[in-house]
Amino acid sequence: MNQKTNWPQFSTLISVFFFWGFVAASNDILIPVFQEKFQLSAAQSQLVSVAFYVAYTIGSLIYVAISSAVGSDLLNKIGYKNGIAIGLIISAIGTWLFYPAANTSSFALMVTGLFIVGLGFSLQQIAANPLAIVIGDPAKGSQRLIMAGGVNNFGTTIGPLLVSIAIFGPASVGKTHTIASIESVKTPYLILGLAFLLVAVFFKFSSIPNKIDLENTAAEESTNDSKLLHRKSAIEYPQLWLGMIAIFLYVGVEVSTASNLPKYLKQDLHISTDKVAPFVSLYWASLMIGRWTASVGAFNLSKRALQILSFIVPYIAFAVFLIVNKIFRHDITPFYVYAFVIIALIIGDLLSKGNPARMLLLFASMGITALCIGMLTTGMTSVFAFISVGLFCSTLWPCIFTLSIAGLGKHTNTGSSLLIMMIMGGGVISYFQGFLADIINIHYSYIVGVACFAYLAFYAVRAKTLLKIQGIDYDALQSGGGH
């Protein structure tokens, strides 16, 4: 129970989390550009999200099919770090499709490239998420995933800014409106593909373990080994299949809130497409703020030190957002007021005490509140309310993932692949919200997110009960101190 985190291995592992965030957030810049250039409806433009996130489902299905065909879990056969390296190579191929797609102005080929990138990411995620949990004390597994998510969201913070500059050019900053160039998107994605290859080689020769002891991990999670379930398949564990729905809806509300934000900014606040990057960046930076804050619990520090850091770290992360946007010559003065919104995050983090079930319940409730405020107000108040959803989504992935695979033992990899499969919610929910926006209006289409958060609050309560029955109690696991 006192197993220490292997920080060198963990530091290597989280590099792939950066790439996932960079590409995912960059899609939010591509969506409005494609909508303008290819004259798409709001729903059609969300095919960018659909292709990217449905690829996770297809990739997971391929993983399960191959594992079944060879008679054993694929990652156990080829190794964890090898699996991540292969996933990076697949993603590199997808990014290189942007070159012919940009030259021919082909929307279909662009979407195909993103689909292939997503296929590679699915294999990386199936391997990386369980690794992040087992490289250290299982009781702090969710907090290590949160820390990895903080790196992910550094990628989401700078991704929209870099891609925006690549498309509109650095000279666009300060101009009233700049015409987008589809062809200019090919260079950053070619560079990104090269980066994928270099990191794949780095992983191949890293100290990341190729094998992990999943049965032993399950025993360490339990406060009463005799209560652990030993089922024939992963799907028979109720915390997993309920968690699959939770992942679907969580990724859905996280992605749809951001991907529909540019349309809301343009339609209700008359902010042109080339000026939305700082707002999209702040949304994804909000996830970084929340994840950096919650991840301090992964360190073995005194309770007093953790409380102090809980107030300091979120504003360090917010400062990173401000500095990065200042470097990119954006006007950051409208965003200073957001410092007060962050206080809500700090309160929720302190109340959660690092418990994944409690944190999921608190932050899902805060997400509902933020969306309701956004729909009931106008102007910058509504914008900051919608953006603050990023704060409250920040820790939900690791909470859901940790609760879902707890106690699965030898079925952990299969459970992980089934959860990754449900990332398709990012595309499905985004498309549904875009479809709803075409019917009613973009402002009130955010009711979709409220429904998603409501289920997440339910899952928090239900998962805690189910795991207690199986002898897994995170209150007991973390009672020895910590965040």
C-alpha positions in Angstrom: 0.0 0.0 0.0 3.0 2.3 0.4 4.3 1.6 -3.1 6.1 4.7 -4.4 5.5 6.2 -7.8 8.3 5.4 -10.4 8.7 9.0 -11.5 11.2 8.4 -14.4 8.8 5.9 -16.0 5.8 8.1 -15.3 7.5 11.2 -16.8 8.1 9.2 -20.0 4.6 7.9 -20.1 2.8 11.3 -19.9 4.5 12.5 -23.1 1.8 10.8 -25.1 -0.9 12.5 -23.0 0.4 15.8 -24.4 -0.2 14.7 -28.0 -3.8 13.5 -27.3 -4.7 16.9 -26.0 -2.9 18.9 -28.7 -4.8 17.2 -31.5 -8.2 17.0 -29.8 -8.2 20.8 -29.0 -6.9 21.7 -32.4 -10.0 20.1 -33.9 -12.0 22.9 -32.3 -10.2 25.4 -34.6 -10.6 23.2 -37.7 -14.4 22.8 -37.2 -15.4 26.5 -37.8 -12.8 26.9 -40.5 -14.1 23.8 -42.4 -17.6 25.1 -41.8 -16.8 28.3 -43.5 -14.6 27.0 -46.3 -16.8 24.0 -47.2 -20.1 25.7 -46.5 -21.2 23.1 -43.9 -24.1 23.1 -41.4 -23.4 23.1 -37.7 -24.1 19.3 -37.6 -22.0 18.6 -40.7 -19.0 20.5 -39.3 -19.1 18.3 -36.3 -18.1 15.3 -38.5 -14.6 16.3 -37.6 -15.3 15.3 -34.0 -17.4 12.3 -35.1 -14.5 10.9 -37.2 -11.8 11.5 -34.6 -13.7 10.1 -31.6 -15.5 7.2 -33.3 -12.0 6.1 -34.3 -11.5 5.3 -30.6 -14.4 2.9 -30.8 -13.2 1.2 -34.0 -9.7 1.0 -32.6 -11.0 -0.6 -29.4 -13.1 -3.1 -31.3 -10.1 -4.0 -33.5 -8.1 -4.5 -30.2 -10.7 -6.8 -28.7 -11.0 -8.8 -32.0 -7.3 -9.3 -32.4 -7.0 -10.3 -28.7 -9.8 -12.9 -29.2 -8.2 -14.2 -32.5 -4.8 -14.8 -30.9 -6.3 -16.2 -27.7 -4.7 -13.7 -25.3 -4.7 -10.0 -24.4 -2.9 -8.1 -27.2 -0.9 -5.9 -24.9 0.2 -8.8 -22.7 1.4 -10.4 -26.0 3.2 -7.5 -27.6 4.0 -5.4 -24.5 2.7 -2.1 -23.2 5.5 0.2 -24.4 5.5 -1.6 -27.8 1.8 -1.0 -28.0 2.2 2.7 -27.4 5.0 2.9 -30.0 2.8 1.2 -32.6 -0.1 3.5 -31.8 2.2 6.5 -32.3 3.3 5.2 -35.8 -0.4 4.7 -36.8 -1.2 8.3 -35.7 1.8 9.6 -37.7 0.3 8.1 -40.8 -2.9 10.0 -40.2 -1.3 13.4 -39.7 0.6 12.9 -43.0 -2.7 12.6 -44.9 -3.2 16.3 -44.2 -0.6 17.1 -46.9 -2.6 15.7 -49.9 -5.9 16.7 -48.2 -4.7 20.4 -47.9 -3.4 20.4 -51.5 -6.7 19.2 -52.9 -8.9 21.0 -50.4 -10.6 17.6 -49.6 -12.8 17.6 -46.5 -13.2 13.9 -46.8 -9.5 13.2 -46.8 -9.0 15.6 -43.8 -11.6 13.7 -41.8 -10.0 10.4 -42.9 -6.6 11.6 -41.6 -8.1 12.5 -38.2 -9.8 9.1 -38.1 -6.5 7.3 -38.5 -4.9 9.6 -35.9 -7.7 8.5 -33.5 -7.1 4.8 -34.3 -3.5 5.2 -33.1 -4.6 7.2 -30.1 -7.0 4.4 -29.1 -4.2 1.8 -28.8 -2.0 4.3 -26.9 -4.8 5.0 -24.4 -5.6 1.4 -23.8 -2.0 0.9 -22.7 -1.2 4.2 -21.1 -4.1 4.6 -18.7 -3.6 1.3 -16.8 0.1 2.0 -16.7 -0.4 5.4 -15.1 -2.5 3.7 -12.4 -0.1 0.9 -11.6 3.2 2.8 -11.6 2.9 3.5 -7.9 0.3 3.2 -5.1 -3.1 2.1 -6.5 -4.8 4.4 -4.0 -3.2 7.4 -5.7 -3.8 6.0 -9.2 -6.6 8.5 -10.0 -4.4 11.4 -9.0 -1.6 10.2 -11.2 -4.1 10.0 -14.1 -5.1 13.6 -13.2 -1.5 14.7 -13.3 -1.1 13.0 -16.7 -4.3 14.8 -17.7 -2.6 18.1 -16.7 0.1 17.4 -19.3 -2.6 16.5 -21.7 -4.2 19.9 -21.2 -1.0 21.8 -21.7 -1.3 20.3 -25.2 -4.9 21.4 -25.4 -4.0 25.0 -24.3 -1.3 25.6 -26.9 -2.8 23.4 -29.7 -5.6 25.8 -30.7 -3.2 28.7 -30.7 -0.5 27.1 -32.8 -3.0 25.7 -35.3 -4.9 29.0 -35.5 -1.6 30.8 -36.3 -0.8 28.1 -38.9 -4.1 28.6 -40.6 -4.6 32.4 -40.3 -0.9 33.4 -39.9 0.8 35.4 -37.1 -0.3 38.6 -38.9 -3.9 37.9 -38.1 -3.5 39.0 -34.5 -4.8 42.5 -34.2 -6.7 42.5 -37.5 -10.5 42.6 -37.6 -10.8 39.5 -39.8 -8.5 37.2 -41.6 -9.4 34.7 -44.4 -8.5 31.1 -43.5 -6.1 29.1 -45.7 -6.7 25.3 -45.8 -3.4 24.6 -47.4 -1.4 26.2 -44.5 -2.6 23.5 -42.1 -0.4 20.8 -43.7 2.9 22.0 -42.3 2.1 21.7 -38.5 0.6 18.3 -39.0 3.6 17.1 -41.0 5.8 18.2 -38.1 3.4 16.6 -35.6 3.7 13.3 -37.5 7.5 13.5 -37.3 7.2 14.1 -33.5 5.0 11.0 -33.2 7.7 8.9 -34.9 10.5 10.3 -32.7 8.5 9.6 -29.5 7.7 6.1 -30.7 11.5 5.4 -31.0 12.0 6.9 -27.5 9.3 4.7 -26.0 10.8 1.6 -27.6 14.1 2.1 -25.7 12.6 3.5 -22.5 12.3 1.8 -19.1 8.4 1.7 -19.3 7.4 -1.9 -18.4 6.1 -4.2 -21.1 4.3 -6.3 -18.5 2.3 -5.4 -15.4 0.8 -7.6 -12.6 -2.9 -6.9 -12.9 -4.0 -9.5 -10.4 -1.7 -8.1 -7.7 -3.0 -4.6 -8.4 -6.6 -5.7 -7.9 -5.7 -7.2 -4.5 -3.9 -4.0 -3.4 -7.1 -2.0 -4.2 -9.2 -4.0 -1.9 -9.7 -3.6 1.8 -11.1 -7.2 1.9 -9.8 -9.6 -0.7 -12.5 -12.2 0.0 -15.1 -9.8 -1.4 -13.4 -9.3 -4.7 -15.5 -10.5 -7.7 -13.9 -13.1 -10.0 -16.0 -13.0 -13.1 -15.4 -14.7 -16.5 -15.4 -11.5 -18.5 -14.9 -7.8 -17.9 -18.4 -6.8 -18.9 -19.9 -8.8 -16.0 -18.5 -6.2 -13.5 -21.3 -3.7 -13.0 -18.9 -0.8 -12.2 -17.4 -1.3 -15.7 -20.5 -1.3 -17.9 -22.0 1.6 -16.0 -18.7 3.3 -16.3 -18.7 2.8 -20.1 -21.9 4.9 -20.2 -20.3 7.4 -18.0 -17.2 7.7 -20.2 -19.4 8.1 -23.3 -21.3 11.0 -21.7 -18.3 12.6 -20.0 -16.3 12.8 -23.2 -19.4 13.9 -24.9 -20.1 16.9 -22.7 -16.4 17.8 -22.5 -15.9 17.8 -26.3 -19.3 19.2 -27.3 -19.1 22.2 -25.0 -15.8 23.2 -26.6 -16.6 22.3 -30.2 -19.8 24.2 -30.2 -18.3 27.2 -28.5 -16.9 28.9 -31.7 -20.4 28.9 -33.2 -21.9 30.4 -30.0 -19.2 33.1 -30.0 -19.8 34.0 -33.6 -23.6 33.9 -33.5 -24.3 35.5 -30.1 -21.2 37.7 -29.5 -20.3 38.3 -33.2 -16.7 37.2 -32.6 -15.1 36.1 -36.0 -13.6 32.6 -36.5 -10.0 33.8 -36.5 -10.5 35.4 -33.0 -12.0 32.4 -31.1 -8.6 30.7 -30.4 -8.0 32.3 -27.0 -11.5 31.3 -25.8 -11.1 27.7 -27.0 -7.6 27.8 -25.4 -9.1 29.0 -22.1 -11.6 26.2 -22.1 -8.9 23.6 -22.5 -6.6 25.5 -20.1 -9.4 25.2 -17.6 -9.0 21.4 -17.7 -5.3 21.9 -17.2 -6.0 24.2 -14.2 -8.3 21.6 -12.6 -5.9 18.7 -13.3 -2.8 20.4 -12.0 -4.7 21.3 -8.8 -6.0 17.8 -8.2 -2.7 16.1 -9.0 -0.9 17.6 -6.0 -2.4 14.8 -4.0 -0.2 12.3 -5.9 2.8 13.6 -3.9 3.5 12.4 -0.4 3.2 15.8 1.3 1.8 16.9 4.6 -1.9 17.9 4.7 -1.0 21.5 5.4 1.3 21.6 2.3 -1.3 20.1 0.1 -3.9 22.7 1.2 -1.5 25.5 0.5 -0.7 24.1 -3.0 -4.4 23.7 -3.7 -4.6 27.5 -3.7 -1.3 28.2 -5.5 -1.2 25.6 -8.3 -4.5 26.6 -10.0 -3.3 30.1 -10.4 0.1 28.9 -11.7 -1.7 27.0 -14.4 -3.9 30.0 -15.1 -0.7 32.1 -15.4 0.6 29.6 -18.0 -2.6 30.3 -20.1 -2.1 34.0 -19.8 1.6 33.9 -20.6 1.1 31.6 -23.6 -1.7 33.8 -25.1 0.4 36.9 -24.4 3.3 35.3 -26.3 0.9 34.7 -29.2 -0.1 38.5 -29.0 -3.7 38.0 -27.9 -5.5 40.6 -25.7 -5.6 38.8 -22.3 -7.3 41.6 -20.3 -10.9 40.1 -20.8 -9.8 36.9 -19.1 -8.5 38.3 -15.8 -12.0 38.0 -14.3 -11.8 34.3 -14.7 -9.5 34.2 -11.7 -12.6 34.5 -9.5 -14.3 31.5 -11.3 -11.3 29.3 -10.3 -12.3 29.7 -6.7 -15.2 27.3 -7.3 -12.7 24.7 -8.5 -10.5 25.1 -5.4 -13.5 24.6 -3.1 -14.6 21.5 -4.9 -11.1 20.1 -4.9 -10.7 20.6 -1.1 -14.1 19.0 -0.4 -13.4 16.0 -2.6 -10.2 15.0 -0.6 -8.9 13.0 -3.5 -11.7 10.5 -3.4 -12.7 9.7 -7.0 -16.4 9.0 -6.2 -16.8 12.2 -4.2 -14.9 14.3 -6.7 -17.1 12.9 -9.5 -20.3 13.8 -7.7 -19.1 17.3 -6.7 -17.8 18.3 -10.1 -20.7 16.9 -12.0 -23.0 19.0 -9.9 -20.8 22.0 -10.5 -20.9 21.3 -14.3 -24.7 21.3 -14.2 -24.7 24.6 -12.4 -22.2 26.2 -14.9 -24.3 25.1 -17.9 -27.5 26.4 -16.4 -25.9 29.8 -15.7 -24.6 29.9 -19.2 -28.0 29.2 -20.7 -29.8 31.7 -18.4 -27.4 34.6 -19.1 -25.9 36.4 -22.1 -22.6 38.1 -23.1 -19.3 37.3 -21.4 -21.1 36.0 -18.3 -22.5 33.1 -20.4 -19.2 32.6 -22.2 -17.2 32.2 -19.0 -20.0 30.0 -17.6 -19.7 27.6 -20.6 -15.9 27.8 -20.5 -15.9 26.9 -16.8 -17.3 23.5 -17.7 -13.7 22.8 -18.5 -12.8 23.3 -14.8 -15.4 20.8 -13.7 -14.7 18.2 -16.4 -11.0 18.4 -15.6 -10.9 15.4 -13.2 -13.8 13.4 -14.3 -11.9 11.1 -16.8 -9.5 9.7 -14.1 -12.3 9.4 -11.6 -14.5 7.4 -13.9 -11.6 5.3 -15.2 -10.4 4.5 -11.8 -13.8 3.5 -10.5 -14.6 1.5 -13.6 -11.5 -0.8 -13.7 -11.2 -1.1 -9.9 -11.2 -4.8 -8.9 -11.1 -6.1 -12.5 -7.8 -7.9 -12.0 -6.8 -9.9 -15.1 -9.7 -8.3 -17.0 -8.2 -4.8 -16.6 -6.9 -4.5 -20.2 -10.2 -5.6 -21.7 -12.0 -3.2 -19.4 -9.6 -0.4 -20.4 -10.3 -1.1 -24.1 -14.1 -1.1 -23.5 -13.8 2.3 -21.8 -11.6 3.7 -24.6 -14.3 2.5 -27.0 -16.8 4.8 -25.4 -14.7 7.9 -26.3 -16.9 8.0 -29.4 -19.2 10.0 -27.2 -17.1 13.0 -28.0 -18.3 12.8 -31.6 -21.8 11.6 -31.1 -22.8 14.1 -28.4 -21.1 16.9 -30.3 -23.0 16.0 -33.5 -26.3 15.8 -31.5 -25.7 19.2 -29.9 -24.9 20.7 -33.3 -28.0 19.1 -34.7 -30.1 20.5 -31.9 -28.5 23.9 -32.4 -29.7 23.9 -36.0 -33.2 23.2 -34.8 -33.5 25.6 -31.9 -30.4 27.7 -31.2 -26.9 27.3 -30.1 -27.4 29.0 -26.7 -30.0 26.5 -25.4 -28.4 23.5 -27.1 -26.2 23.2 -24.0 -29.1 21.4 -22.2 -27.5 18.3 -23.7 -24.5 18.8 -21.4 -26.8 19.1 -18.3 -28.3 15.7 -19.1 -24.8 14.2 -19.4 -23.6 15.6 -16.0 -26.8 14.3 -14.4 -25.9 10.7 -15.3 -22.3 11.3 -14.1 -23.6 12.3 -10.7 -25.7 9.2 -10.5 -22.7 7.0 -11.5 -20.6 8.5 -8.7 -23.1 7.4 -6.1 -23.8 4.0 -7.7 -20.1 3.1 -8.3 -19.2 3.9 -4.7 -21.9 1.5 -3.5 -20.9 -1.3 -5.9 -17.2 -1.1 -5.0 -17.9 -1.2 -1.3 -19.8 -4.4 -1.8 -16.6 -5.8 -3.5 -14.4 -4.7 -0.6 -13.0 -1.6 -2.3 -13.5 1.6 -0.3 -11.5 4.7 -1.4 -12.3 6.4 1.9 -10.5 3.6 3.8 -7.7 3.4 1.3 -6.9 7.1 1.7 -7.6 7.5 5.4 -3.9 7.3 6.1 -3.4 10.9 5.0 -3.0 12.7 1.8 -5.2 14.9 -0.4 
